[in-house]
Amino acid sequence: IMNTLGLIQIGLILLCTTTISSLNCNHLPLQQRKVIENSLQLLDKMGKKFPQHCLREKMSFRFPEQVLKPKQKETVKVAIEEIFQHIFYIFSKNLTLAAWDGAALEQFQNGLYQQIEQLEACVIKKQTQYFWSKEVNRLKLKKYFQKIDCFLKDKQHNLCSWEISRAEMRRCLQLIDKVVKKL
């Protein structure tokens, strides 16, 4: 009898945690919109107005918008998770010349990290079924972010390269926001 009661309790706990985590996943698009809105505000708060002298260094990175247009919601969530991981990676190294508000930057990084964790928990990782609407999209994203990373390295992570990258991440987050509103 004791073992049966213990198993019933464990079963109830598992049932409750599964229900709670699925509830969080149902609210994911709304939550993402808040995180994106907050991230955009933090990007603005991190730095001042875009320095005019940096305009001559501006570069076109061309975000691969088709990665956010697959037919399955799960694939879009996987793409968004991947984008957040890339943004987190870029904004967590060689920031010494960026001259940004440290507290805003930290809040930005924390928000991204929490969103990545949330997405990882919610996204179904069935490698075969949703294998990223072809590996091509994943490679397009990787190439896009590598272009930004190389740009930063080529400019030795100077102030202008960071400001241009910050403006590009803002555009990237705005595109994700449009997609999330439709989810």
Protein Blocks (a to p, Z undefined) as FASTA:
>chain_A
ZZmmmmmmmmmmmmmmmmmmmmmmmmmmmmmmmmmmmmmmmmmmmpccddfklmmmpcce
kpafklmmcfblklmmmmmmmmmmmmmmmmmghklmnopafklmmmmmmmmmmmmmmmmm
mpccbfklmnogajklmmmmmmmmmmmmmmmmmnoopaklmmmmmmmmmmmmmmmmmmmm
mZZ
